[in-house]
């Protein structure tokens, strides 16, 4: 696996919501506040809501099991800023990887008002309380919800259910590759229509990738480059 990520194929992903006493926010309270003020100054639209991070995970018989706990987005952003601050805590998230009928992978370009402006990655987001169902966290639903909210696309009825877990850079990216029956051009037109109807769309547009030569190290996060590097291997 390229880009320092380990790849594991999975049959399913399950998660539960737990209480976790995380010392990091108490130890870095002043630094977190200062970092958040700087982020707000650059991107005034950011919201300090609740997000879920992973404090434990394992894979048994092809099924990933995660424990997720609640924290504030401001804490999460500072934690990502000071990389490897606590190796037990991971940013775990799920995403649909949209494959088109003509062999392209679709990536969203994040809008200028978002925290990751200009970056290219699969429609996704850090799990939040909307994904909690009693004591469980619905990562499958989270991935489908993010896809629908950002692109307007619903999953095909015959969508594959297998996952790929990419582990690296303090992240656990759970990617569900799904092939849509339309071409890249048709899907991009549908998504563009959806974005035009949105008051403040998260995405500025879409990018289709058809080969390794189109992998953009400057704008694609590591997990995206790792997935695409495996999907489109460089030929000698």
N, C-alpha and C positions, 0 to 999 in steps of 0.2 A: 504494500500500500504506500502510495506516494504522500508527500506533504506531512509526514510524521503522524498520520492517523492509522489506526488499526481498524480493519473492516471485518465485521461479523454478520453473516446472514442469519435472519431470525424468522421464525414462524409467527411470533406474536410479541407484543409489548404490553406489560401490565404495570400499573403504578398505584401506590397507596399514599394517602395524605397522612402525615405524621407530625407530631410536635418534636422540635429539635432545638436544644439550647446551644445556639451558635455564639461563640465568644467574640467573633470578628467584629460585629457592629459596636460592641462595648469598648473594645480595644482601640478602635479607630474612629470614634464618634466625631471628633473635631475635623479630621481629614475628610471623612465622608461628607460632612456639611460643606466644607470648602470646595470640594470637588463638584458637588451638586450645584452650588452657586455658579461655578464657572461653566458648567454644562448648560444651565438655564440662560446664562448670558449669551451663549452662542446659539441656543435653540429654545426660545421662550415657550414654545408649545409643548415641551416635554411635561409629562404627568408622573408624579411620584406615587404610582399605584402599587398594588400588591402583586408580586410574582412568586413563582414556585421554583426552588432550586433542589437539586438532588443531593442527599446526604449518604445514600447507600445504594448499591446496585449489584446485581449478579446475573449471570446467564446460565440457565439449567435446561437441558434438553431442548435447546433452540428457542427458549422463551426468556426474554429479559424482564427482570423484576426490579422496580425502582421504589425508593422511599423519597417523597418530595415534601418539603416544608415551605412555609410562607415567610417572605421577607419583603422589604421595600425596594422599589426600583432604584432609588438613589443608592442604597447599599450595594445592590447588584452591580450598578455601573462602576462604583469605586472598586469593588472586588475584581471586576474584569480589568480595571486599570492597573492594579498591582498583581500581575500574573503570578500564579502558583503560590498565592498567599496561604491557601489551605487545600492541600491535594485531595482531601476527603470530599470537598464540596464541588459539584459539577453543575455546569449549565446544561441541563437536559431538555431537549425540545424535539418535536416531531414535525415532519414536513412531507407533503406530497411532492414527488418529482414528476412533473408533467412531461411525458413522452408523446410526441405527435405521430400521426399515421405515416408521415414521410421521414421518420427517423431523427428528428431534432429533439433537444431538451430545451424547455422554456424556463428562463430565469426572469425574475422581476427586478427592475431598477428602482431602488428606493428613492422616494421623493426628497426634494431639497429641505423640507421642513422636518424630516425624521432624524432620529438619532444616528442612523447609518446612511446618511445622504450619499447617493451616487453608487453605493455598493450593489453588486449583482448577486442575488441568491434566490433559492426556491422560496415561494410564499410560506412564511412560517412566523412564529412568535414564541416567546417564553411562556410556558403555561401559567395560567392565572386562576383566581377563584371561580371563574365561569366554567372551568374544566373539572371542578371537583363534584363528584357524585357520592355523597355520604362520606365513606372512608376511602373511596377510590378516586383516581384522577384519570380522566378519559383522554389519553394521548391520541388515540385513533380519531376521536371526535374533534380534538384540538387541531389536528392537521387538516381535516376536511373543512372545519370552520374557517381557519386562516385562509385556505385556498378560496373559499366562497367569498369571504369578505374582501380580499384583495383583488381577485380576478373576476368574480362572478361565475366561476366554473363550478359545476357539481360533478361528483365522481360518476363515471359510467357504471351501469348496473353490474357489469361483469369485471369490475376493477380487481386486479390482483391484490392479495392481502399480505404478501410477504414483505419483510422489512430488511433494510441494511443498517446496521449500527456502525457509525464512525466515531471512534474514541481518540481524542487528542486535544491539545491546547485547552485543557480543563473543560472540554465539552463532550457531551454525548449526543450526537445528532442521529435521530432515528428517522431514516428516510424510507418512504414508501413509493417505489417507482410504479406509476400508473400510465398505461398507454391509452390515449384518447383516440376516437375514431376519425377526427378531423386532421387536416394538414396544419402545419405551423402557421401559414398565412391565414387560414380560416380562424384558428384559435386566437391569433393576435388581433384580428379584426373584432372578434367577440369581446375580448378583454378591453380593447381600446374603447368600444362602445360603453362598456361598464364603467370605465374610468371617467369618461365624459359626463356620466350621470352622477358621479360622486361629488359631494361638496368639497371634501378634503381627502382625496385618495392617497393611500400610503405609497402607491407606486407611481413613478413618472412614466413608465412604459415597460415593454417586455423586450427581451433579447433571446433569440434562438441560437443554440450552439449545435453544430453538426460535426465537430471534429476537434482534436487536441490543439490544433493551431489557433482555435478561438478561445482557449482558456486565458483569462486575463488576470495575471498575478496581482496587479495593482488594485483591482476592483472586486475580485471574488474572494470571499473568506476561504480559509484553509480547507474546511470540510467540503466546500463546493468544488474546489480545485481537485481534491482527493477523489471525490466521486466521479467527476468528469474525466480525470486521468485514467481511472479504471474503465469507464464506459467507452472512452475513445482512446485506446492505447496508441502510442506513437509507433508507426510501422518503420522498420529499418529499410 
